Structures are given as structure tokens and as C-alpha cells.
């Protein structure tokens, strides 16, 4: 029997999740795990994926008829994807020391059926296996299918990408510029430092949305009919989306991938979309999407990324932000997502015992 | 030489257009028209089309790079489409007494080149030629291509139509139910009387958005996964669009045709769109469109409507709201569009001299 600490979803948050006050979002708890039975495996989630999407899973508004996954339940560990180490195995499929993909949530240990796990393949060239949580995992697939299938980008397009220094956005920039070869790629990010990094990834230009001149900078970067944006890959929603409606070319496409600007103001979203008429007058096409609809085509993306890596077209450096810390630090690290505190994929590395 | 009164665009309105105060939107004026020259025709616009879209043409925000027509100019007659009578002709193409389509604007008379006019064909079955401004004109084409081409509706779809008692909406209802045979057609309109009329057109149900129970009524009409809306044909924007995001089925399609709820609050739109995340989680597709992109296929729609008429599937009765009045009444009649004062197509018949 193993004792396991767990971060339990205590109260579904209506605003920014909190660890304090009368209704903390998460509570640290401890439980005794049963020994693994035949076909089960005891794992330790070591590298935990931090995703803005998790905020949606714990919203009180999340409804099983509407959300693309089962909404999280209070009293249970906060759901999360992770790379986990096999500690003890009662399955022929895995042995102690193996690495597996496990959706175990914020728990120190978990006993899971072997069939709920997937093996983590070795990566060539000394690359970190944590890339499977980001560039080579769901995040990379999101960028790939969002850009190519949903956005249908071509080399003739001018593409704007928000959240460009984030996990998905930084992959989008590279796919648009280095895989497709788009005419112009404009990133939007939250600091000068992030913007310079995004330009280093291949963006022709990256604009700091926290600058007082942002609206004007965006206007100058997309100044008229031949230079309006053909594709806007939206990771943020809110005011930037609203502003982008005014910078889209006729028949432009908006890839609605994320809306982090709204995630913490579910109940009282002060910022709506005011420029809706642009959608009509410019005949825009907006498509919301969730990467799970594309998982059956994952190999297509992975092969493209392997090829990009070989050709030196996929920059991995700086695209991962790994925070090492004790198990107790997990929620604090996750909250960095909503503070703009990370560059690229935010991964929590839980300290070994 | 003919004297002609004209309603001049005096000030571009930032809110509801007004005829009074320091900055009236329109001013009545009088001008001397030159005699028609060779190839020109003197016409009298008699049946004037009243369209919500005209509000967009006179907005101070309307920009030639963004709007789908040249924005209206102050000091010139308010633009409008009309059926006009030929008073005097210096062209071999038209003779006195002919009826023509003329985009002459709010003017009592106009001298126009013959090539800027199109003949108005006779209608069989004693139908009024004013139908060419509505059901059999741009409005009908808007409904037809919006529903079939943009919305891609099929008989398996549950379709919701806002502004269902309006010119476009009332055609949408009939196309969805009587041409396509959709599984369920739900209208949204602004009074119980309008709703009963919409149901008479073929809607399975029509909901009054002014009722205090509207949100709940809409929820009940689209209660769950198998009964969420597959297609939403949006003529209104604003709060109803925002609410509809929460009632759409996975992979549902939104046809963004109009946003009358926003047209008079361009500068300070209090109501934004707060349920944007639904676009992502339900993988919605939204397509803005303008009928001018489909004019080259107009015959396809006209033939379909003729067939529907012959088969008794297109109800014309009650679908036209003709207001007869003196030339001076034109703006007042047009403003009915924004008061919900009309059912079906609103046409102004300018009294003969």
C-alpha cells in the first residue's frame, strides 16, 4: 500500500482559481492507494502537462453535453496529462522504470489499468521526452491541424497568430513560416522579450499586446486590402480577437483554438466582441476546433515534425519551460499560464523522492 | 428641367438615425435636375426598398476597404434600391411608362444613364412587381444562398432562424421547411402575432424574444445533444447570437447574415458575445456572407422560387409590408426596420403626383 498526496478539486472556480479563502479551488489531501491488481500498474506522474484547456474542465459551466471531455468532479484529483514512471507493474505490457503517458491528474502516485497507458517512445538526438507533452504531443498536433486543416494556410497567406510565445502559438509560427512558407507571419505576445523570441522562431514580426501602441502597431502591420490578414490563428479570444476582426482580409479565415482571455471570467465576461459586423461585411469564416477530432491523423503531424527536425526547421530550444518543484507546488506552477509567466510549453517536473 | 426633392445624408449617425436635433441624419432638400441627355432616362423611384443593410452604408465607421459597397457620402441622397417608372427617355432601351430597377436613392426623380438600369420583368399570376424588391429579389436570394450554400442545410438538420418575421427570415423559414424539408425549423421573432405568422409559413415553432421566458423557451426547444441546433441563420447578432452559441450542436454551422441588434450602437456596443468558448468546444463553423457574392447564380434561386410558387410552397401573403406615403415620409418609414414595426419586406410606395 502506498500513501499518495493529491491535489483535489475542492470548488469549481468562477474566476481566477485560488488556493486561499473560503472556497479554495484546490485542496491538498492524502490517500492510501490499493496495491495494483493483475493487469494494473503503479505509476508516478513525473512530468505534468500544464494546459489552459484544464481551466475549462473545472468550470461550473462545463456541461457533459457541451464539453469535449467529461467535466472534472469536485472531490477528485485535478485532471492532467503527464509522463509517468512505472514504479510497480502487474502487467506484462510494462515493467518498473518504463515511461508511460498517463492521464492520472495531480496525484503523487496512481494505480491504473495497463490498457489506460501508452508507452513513451525513445526520442533520437538526445531530445527530452517532455517534448511529447508539447511540440511533439497534443500541443504540436493542435498547431499542425489547426493551421493546415482548419486554417487551410498556403504560402500566399498573411497569417497572424496570438499567444505566439505559448506552447501552441510557438509551433504555429514555425509551421506557418518554415513548413508552409507563408508570405508573412505576424505573432502577438505579451512582452518584448517573448516577441523577440517569436521572431527568432521565424515570425516576420511580433507585436507586444501589452504595449500602449498595440492597436496602432497591428494596424500598421496589416495596413490595407493587399496586406490584411488572410488567416488569424486565435489562442486568446477577447479583445485581441475583436480587434483582429477589423484587420482580416475579405474571405479571411479565423481558427478558433483558444480563448484564454475569457477563461477566468466565465460568469461575468466584461469584454465581448463588438466588431461582429466585420464577420459579415468581410465574409469571414470562423472555425472552432478541438485537437481530439484529429488524433486519428496524429502520425501525419509527427512525421512532418520529424522531417522538420532533421532539416533543422523546427526550433525546440526555448520552447519548453520546465518548472521543477515539490508536489505541493503544482497548482502554483499551473497558474503561471494565466499570468503570462511562461514561454512555450509549461511543464511541471515533480521532484523525485 | 425637373424639380426634385431629395433626402440628403446630412450627418453620419453613431446611434439610431434621427430627423431632429443639431445633427439630424437626413435633411430634406430640393434640386433642379438637368434634362436627360442622349442615352439617359428620367425616372421616378416609386417603390423603395427598405433594408437594414442601409444602416451600415451610412455609418461613420464604414470604410471603402472594408464595406462591400462604397460607403454613402454626406451631402448626397441617401442610397436605396427601388423600382422606378420611366418618365422621359432619351434611350432606345426604355420608353415612358416602363418599369426599371434603379439605385437612385431617396430622390423624387433622377436622371440616370440607361445602362445603369435593368428592366423589371412582368410577373405571372397577378403578383405584384414589388416582389422583385423582396421575396423574388435580393432578399430572397440572400435567404436562398445563405441557407443552401453558406449553411449547407439538409433535411436532417434542426434549423433556428432569427428575424424570422423579417424579409429575409420569412423566406429562410420557407426554404428550410418547404424546399429542403428540414427536420425542425424554429423561428425567433419579436411578437406573438409575428410568431404565429411565422408558424403559418411552415416553422414548427416560433419563439418571441421579447418574452421574459425566451431563454428558457429556447432551451426547451433545443434541449439536448440530439436536439441542439445544427444550423443557426443569424439576422440579428447581439444577445440572441450569444445565446444561440449555447444551443448549437457539435460541428453546427452559423450563417452570419445580419446584425441588426448592433447597427445603431456602433460606437458603444454594450452587448458583446460572451459565450465564445462554445464556438471552440462545440467546433462551430461561422460564415459571414453578403449576397452580392452570389448574384452570378441568381437564376438558380429565381427558378427555385418559381417552382415553389407553382407548387403552392411559397407563401407571399403577409410577406410584404407596403407603406404608402408622401416623399417626405421616407425616412420615418425606413426607421420602422429598427423598431420591429414591419412584418416581411418593408416597401415604401411614394405617392404619385
Boltz contact constraints between the chains, C-beta under 6 A:
constraints:
  - contact:
      token1: [A, 65]
      token2: [B, 224]
      max_distance: 6.0
  - contact:
      token1: [A, 65]
      token2: [B, 225]
      max_distance: 6.0
  - contact:
      token1: [A, 66]
      token2: [B, 281]
      max_distance: 6.0
  - contact:
      token1: [A, 67]
      token2: [B, 281]
      max_distance: 6.0
  - contact:
      token1: [A, 68]
      token2: [B, 281]
      max_distance: 6.0
  - contact:
      token1: [A, 224]
      token2: [B, 65]
      max_distance: 6.0
  - contact:
      token1: [A, 225]
      token2: [B, 65]
      max_distance: 6.0
  - contact:
      token1: [A, 237]
      token2: [B, 276]
      max_distance: 6.0
  - contact:
      token1: [A, 256]
      token2: [B, 279]
      max_distance: 6.0
  - contact:
      token1: [A, 256]
      token2: [B, 280]
      max_distance: 6.0
  - contact:
      token1: [A, 259]
      token2: [B, 276]
      max_distance: 6.0
  - contact:
      token1: [A, 259]
      token2: [B, 277]
      max_distance: 6.0
  - contact:
      token1: [A, 269]
      token2: [B, 274]
      max_distance: 6.0
  - contact:
      token1: [A, 272]
      token2: [B, 272]
      max_distance: 6.0
  - contact:
      token1: [A, 272]
      token2: [B, 273]
      max_distance: 6.0
  - contact:
      token1: [A, 272]
      token2: [B, 274]
      max_distance: 6.0
  - contact:
      token1: [A, 273]
      token2: [B, 272]
      max_distance: 6.0
  - contact:
      token1: [A, 273]
      token2: [B, 273]
      max_distance: 6.0
  - contact:
      token1: [A, 274]
      token2: [B, 269]
      max_distance: 6.0
  - contact:
      token1: [A, 274]
      token2: [B, 272]
      max_distance: 6.0
  - contact:
      token1: [A, 276]
      token2: [B, 237]
      max_distance: 6.0
  - contact:
      token1: [A, 276]
      token2: [B, 259]
      max_distance: 6.0
  - contact:
      token1: [A, 277]
      token2: [B, 259]
      max_distance: 6.0
  - contact:
      token1: [A, 279]
      token2: [B, 256]
      max_distance: 6.0
  - contact:
      token1: [A, 279]
      token2: [B, 288]
      max_distance: 6.0
  - contact:
      token1: [A, 280]
      token2: [B, 256]
      max_distance: 6.0
  - contact:
      token1: [A, 280]
      token2: [B, 288]
      max_distance: 6.0
  - contact:
      token1: [A, 281]
      token2: [B, 66]
      max_distance: 6.0
  - contact:
      token1: [A, 281]
      token2: [B, 67]
      max_distance: 6.0
  - contact:
      token1: [A, 281]
      token2: [B, 68]
      max_distance: 6.0
  - contact:
      token1: [A, 283]
      token2: [B, 288]
      max_distance: 6.0
  - contact:
      token1: [A, 283]
      token2: [B, 289]
      max_distance: 6.0
  - contact:
      token1: [A, 284]
      token2: [B, 288]
      max_distance: 6.0
  - contact:
      token1: [A, 285]
      token2: [B, 287]
      max_distance: 6.0
  - contact:
      token1: [A, 286]
      token2: [B, 286]
      max_distance: 6.0
  - contact:
      token1: [A, 287]
      token2: [B, 285]
      max_distance: 6.0
  - contact:
      token1: [A, 288]
      token2: [B, 279]
      max_distance: 6.0
  - contact:
      token1: [A, 288]
      token2: [B, 280]
      max_distance: 6.0
  - contact:
      token1: [A, 288]
      token2: [B, 283]
      max_distance: 6.0
  - contact:
      token1: [A, 288]
      token2: [B, 284]
      max_distance: 6.0
  - contact:
      token1: [A, 289]
      token2: [B, 283]
      max_distance: 6.0
  - contact:
      token1: [A, 290]
      token2: [B, 283]
      max_distance: 6.0
